[in-house]
């Protein structure tokens, strides 16, 4: 029997953006894997031509929020190229607003949310809503350690926060009373949960973020949280997916807080995703990864330093012995399966900003090519002017380090990148590169 011809595979990379996959995640792929890097700033035509020149059939990689609109255009210009995840699947990566619209379209339980550009509608909402409210900056999938997430307890606090932050649009949600002061991160491959853990807020904190002193636990993940995550993954037609889920302490009902294809994952999880994609693209020639449900409870007993170095972790399927003993560790009815093909009408309609767009930031307008992926040099002559988003564009910058640097700037602990020499979270080479990019 003749083997199925394998497609030409390519990695989709972007300058300044951390790479989710590399060649080691696709161990055993017999053909050469190409890579194509998007360089921002009017690079669309060159990128498209390079994909065509390399005869790439499948491009694998996440697209950041600031590049989502431009890659919609790129994908239309490459109709015979499959993007993994599809552009439609990555709709939720762009913004909190998109997550809410996605949940509404597919009837996925999420907190009651107000999204508006209208100041009067915003004011009326704050006068009539229930408190506390969680207000977020809508744009972008990451909150940079909670830096853009705020809790307000009354009308006065809400108005003061919006007057200070000027977020457009307003994105405000009913605060879910969190069970055990935590939320749940669920990761899925082929719609099957392969890892899940509680994230608990630190002492005196309400944000469930480990960078803010929170803690984690892999134990006692409720089944309804997994079921909700699977429903969202199937609606998104996602090869791989992650959800943050709140459990209401009063009703025990689950609610989607965030969901996207962009998430942090240990290398062995990325290996499983690569193995799943190889299985998909080869018509079953490669082995479908088998990940027993709740296996994360046992893996989670290892120190994080061990988990970060585990590679190509293999689970065999359980076979009952000949004496008739039978025990099925894979509790639940979730199976890893092929995703459905995405269509253009899978994505919801976006909420249109007002006509007077001059008042809106470029990110909201969708001016991707003018986004802060390339830093405005005139603005950066004064360190205090640099935004957290701009910090994230610096070469080799990590999200948690960007948050620390921004805090140092706000607290006036540093006035130049060179002052970071006093701290141990960045190397001299990194600091030197950041200073050069900053052009101090």
N, C-alpha and C positions, 0 to 999 in steps of 0.2 A: 504494500500500500504506500503510495507516494505521500511524503510528509507535506503538510500545509506550508506554503511559502510564508516566511515571516515578514512582517512589515518593517520598513526602515524606521528605526526608533531614534528620537532626538530629545535631549533635555532642553527645556526652556529656562534660561537664566536671565536675570536682569542685574545690571550694575547696581551696587550698593545694597542689594537684597540678599539675605542669607539663603543659601541653597538647601532645599529640603531633601533632594535626591542627589546621589552621585552614582558612579558606575558600580560601586560595591553593593549597592542595594539591588542590583539586577544580576546577581551572581549566576553564571551559567548561560546567559544570553549569548548565542554563538556568533551573532553578527556584530559589526562595529556599531557602536552607539554614538551618534553625532551630538553636538551641542550648538545652540544658537543663543547668543546673548543680546538682549535689547539694551541699547546704550542711552535711551531717553533722547530728548531734544531733537525732534524731527527725524527719528531713526526708523520710521515705519516702512518706508519703501526699501531701504537697505535690508531690514530684517526679513521682509517678505521675499526678496530676491535670494537671500541666503538660504532660506528654507527650501525654495524651489530648486536652487542650484545643487543642494545636497540631497535632493529627492527624498525628503523626509515625509513619511506617511503618518507618523504619530508624534506629537509633541507633548512631553510629560512635564508638568510643573505648575505651581501656583502662581497666580497673578495678583500683585498687591493692589490695594484700593486705588492708588493714584494712577494705575495703568489699566484699570478695568475697561474704561470707555474706548481707549485706543485699541485694545485687543479685541473688542467687539468688531471694530473695523478690519483689523488684521485677519480675524477668523473668516470674515465674509470674503476677503480677497484670497483665502486659501480654502476653498470649499471642499477639496479632496483630502485635507489634512484633518485628522482627528486630534482634538485637544483633550488631554486627560489631566484633571477633570475638565469637562466641557465648559465653555464660557457661560452657558446658562446655569450649570451647577455652581459656578463661582459667583453667582449673583449676590449671595449673602456675604461674600468676602468684602464687598465694597463699603457697606455702611450698616449701622444699627437700623436705620430706616428700612433698608432692604430686608433685613432679618424679619422685621415686623410685617412688612408687606408680604413676604414669603409665607409667614405663619398664617396670615389672614387668608391668603389665596387657597391654601391647602388645609384649612381648618385645624391647625396645630396649636395646641393650648399655649398661650403666652400671656404675660401680664397685660392688663389694660394700658394702652399707650396712646399718648397724644403726640402727633407730629404736625407742626404748623409753622409756616413762615409769617403768618398774620399776627401782628402785635396785639390787636384787640381780642382775637380768638385766644391767644396765649393768656392775656389778662383774665378773660372770662373763665378760662379753664382753671387757673390758679385760685379763683374765687369760689369755684364750685367743686373741685376735686377733693378726694379724700387724702389725708396725709398720714404718714410720710410719703413723699414722692422721691423717686430716683431720677435725677436729671443727668444725661450723658451728652457728650459731644457725639453727634450722629456719625460723622465721617470716619471711616476706617474700622477694621475689625478689631484692632487692639486698643486697649485703654491705657497702655503703658503703665502697668502696675497700679491701676486705679486712679491715675493722675487726672483723667477726664470724667470721673464718675463722682457724683455729689448727692448727698442726702439732705433734703429740706423738710422741715417739720411744720411749716405754716406758710401762709401767703407772703408775709413780710420777708422771710428768708428766701423764698422762691424768686421774688422780684429783685431782691438785692443780688442774688447769684446771677440772674440773667443780665442785669445791668452791668455787672462786672465782666462776665464771660462773653456775652454777645454771641452765644451759639446760634447758628442758623442752619437748619431749622431748629425750633424747640423740639427736643426729644425727651419726654417725661413719662415715667411709668409708675403705676401703683407699686409700692414696696411690698413684696411678698414677705410675710413673717416667716423667716427661714427656720426650718426644723434643725435643731441642734446648732444654730448659728452657722450653717454651712450650705454650700451648694455642691453639685455633682458634675464632674467632667466625664463624659462618655465618649470614647473613640470607637469608630466602626470601620470595618473593611467589608465591602460587598454586603452592606446592610447588617452585618453581624457585629455585636459588641465584642471588642477584643481587649478592652481595658476600661476601667471605670474607677473613680476615686472621689471621696469627699474632700472638699477644701473648706477648712474651718477658719474663721476670722481670728486674728490675734487678740490678746487681752486689751480691752478698751477700744477695739476697732470693730467696724461693721462690714468692711470690704473683705471678701473671702479671697485673698490673694497672698500667695506664699512670700512674695517680695515685700509685703507689708507686715510680716511677722506671723502669717497664718500657718496652719499645719495641714497635713494630709492623712487620710486613712483609706485603705482599700477594702475595708470590711463593711458588710451589711448594706450593700447597694440595693435599694428596693426595685422590684421587678417592673413597677409602673414607670420608673425613670428610664429603664432600658427600652421598654416598649415605645415610649414617646420618642426616644432618640432614633429608634428603627423607623418609626413613621416619618420623621423628618428626613432621614437619610434616603428613604425610598421616594419621597416627594421630590427631593433634590436630584435624584438619579445619580447619586454620588458613589464613585469607586471607593473613596475614603472620606471620612466625615468626622466632625466632633461637635458635641453639644455641651453647653453649660445649662444645667437644669436646677431649678429651685423647687424644693418640696415645702408646701405650705404646712406649717406646724399644726394648724387647726384642722384642716381638712385632709391632709396627706396627699393632696393633688399635686402632680408635677407640672411645671411651667418652663418652657424654653426661654432662657435669658439671652443666649448667644448660640449661633451655629455657623459653621464655615468649613471649608477645606483647608484653611490655613490654621495650623495649631502646632504647638511644640510636642515632639514625640521622641522617645528614646530610639537609638539606632535600630534595635531589633524590631520595633514597630514599623519603621521605614522599610526594613528588609521584608517584613510580611506584606506590606503594600506593594513593594516591587515584585514579590513573588506572585501576588494576586494579579497584578497587571500583566506579567508574563504568561500566566495561565489564561487570562482573557484573550490576549493578542495571539496566542499560539493555538487556539482551539482545543485546549486541554493537553497539549504536548508537555507542558510544565505542570508540576504538582500544585494543586490548590492548597494553600496553607490551612492547616487544621489547628484552630485555637480553641481549646475547651472553655466553655462559659465559666466565669468566675476564677479562671486560672490566675487572674491578676491578684487574687487574695494571697496566693502562695508566692508569686513573684515579688509582691509588695513587701514581703518580709525581709528582702535583701536591702542592703544599704544603697542609697541612690548612686554612690560612686561605682558600685558593681553594675547596677542597671544601665548606667551610661556606657559601659564597656561590653555588654553582652551583644553578640552578633549572631545572626542567622540561627536563631533559636527554633528548635524543631519539636513539634508535638506529633506523636503517632496516634492514630485512632485506636481506641480501646477495643480489643477483641476478647469476648468471654472465653474462659478456659474450657477444656473438654469435659470437666467434671460438672458442668452446668452452672457454675457460679456466674453471676451476671451483675454488673454494677455500671451504671451509666453516669459518668462524671459530668457530661455535657448537659446539665440541667437546662430546661427551657426548650423552646421550639424555634430558636433562631438558627437559620442556615446561611452560610456564606453563598452568595449567588451573583450572577451577572446583573449589571445595571441595565436599565432600559436606555435606549438612545434618546438624547435630549433633542428638543425642538425649540424653535425661536419663541413660540407662544407659551413655553413653560414659565417664563419669568413674568411677574406681575407688572402692571403699569406703575411707574414711579409718580410720586407727588411732585407736581411742577412748581418750581420756585416762582416768585412774582416777576412781573415783566421788568421792573426796575432792577436789573441784574447788577448794575454798577455798585450796589451796596453789598453784594455777596462776595465771599471769598472765592478764589479761582477753583478750589476743590469742589465746591458746591455746583459751580457752573459747568463742571466737567471739562475744564481746560487742562487736559492731561499733559500736553506737551509743555505747558508753562507751570506745571506743578513743582513743589519744592524738592523734586528729585534732583534738580541741579540748583545749588544754593545761590541765592541772590547775594553777589559779592559786596555790593555797596552797603546792604543792610548789616552785614556781618563785621563791619569794622568795630562795632561795639558788641562785646560778648553778651551783654544783658538782653540784646534784641533777638538772640537766637531762640527759635521755638523748639519744642520737643520733637516735632516732626522733622525739622531740619537737622537736629542732632542725629536722628536715626538714619539720615542719608550719608553720614560720614563713613569712610571706608572702615569695614570691620567693626562697626558699632553694634553693641548688644543692647537689647531693650532695657534690661535692668540697669546697665551702666549709664545709658542715656537718662534714665529717671534720676539716678544719683547726681549726675552732672547738672541736670536742670535744677535739682534741689539746692546744690551748692551755689549755683548762680543766683537763684532767688534769695537765698540766705546771705548772699554776698561773701561767701567763704572763698571764692576764687574770682579772679579778674582776667585770667588767661588760661589757655589749655596747659601751658607749661607748669602752672601751679598744681596740676594733678600729680606731679612727681612725688608729692608728699603722701599719696595714697597708694594702696597696693592692688587696686582692681584693674589697672591698665598698665601695659608694658611701655617702656620708653619709646619703642618703635611705633606703637599705636598713637601715643600722645604726639609724637613728631609728625605723623601723617595727618592727624586731626588739625594740628596747628597750621600745617601747610595748606590744607583745604580751606581753613578759616581765613587765611591770609591776614593775620593779625598785624 
